[in-house]
């Protein structure tokens, strides 16, 4: 039997839940898992009996980010592969979640890194485990973020610190920064998120769609869509820097875990955390 990369269930009336199902890879985002997730999100968004969709991860993590151990070919939404195509295509998809009529909740526990943080911040609401670990370590040796949510969701000062260090924060810190709505002990996260989703689902779908759209349109009037697209173009410049080219070249020549450890050992975190 073919393994499903995304499990789908309906834990309560009018609520659809998607579970990323690559626990052995900490739900790293490859072509297959992204393709399945967007197919299921699109189907859920068209269902009249669904009011809320939830995305969570299996195992010990929400998502450790994009899977660097295999090629990523943008199967879920094609774009011409000119310079900067990667960041433009993933931003296209994250905005697709924004533009859906159905509210989408990110339920984050464990590691939530790099592309995993982009997936979470593309959602309308984020609820986290108190001890989740949320960060963007690729800024240290690779490039700025594909989707630079940090300054928009956390403000200039906290967002700048995150971009200049690549450090991770806990779920409690994510709430205090404004990136997440609320945090729960991990054992209570499923029930806590479900209760909030059930409250949202009491609103008729036509009004829910307008309420969601109103919030996004207000942010777009402030420039968020143009801002994120502009920084996606800057991200492409990262791969042309000597330090990034040297690091990216080493990824294909040695064990990926070794490369990640080299990136983080001077900081003493992520794989090198005591």
Order of alpha helices (4+ residues) and beta strands (2+ residues): beta-beta-alpha-beta-beta-alpha-beta-beta-alpha-beta-beta-alpha-alpha-beta-alpha-beta-alpha-alpha-alpha-alpha-alpha
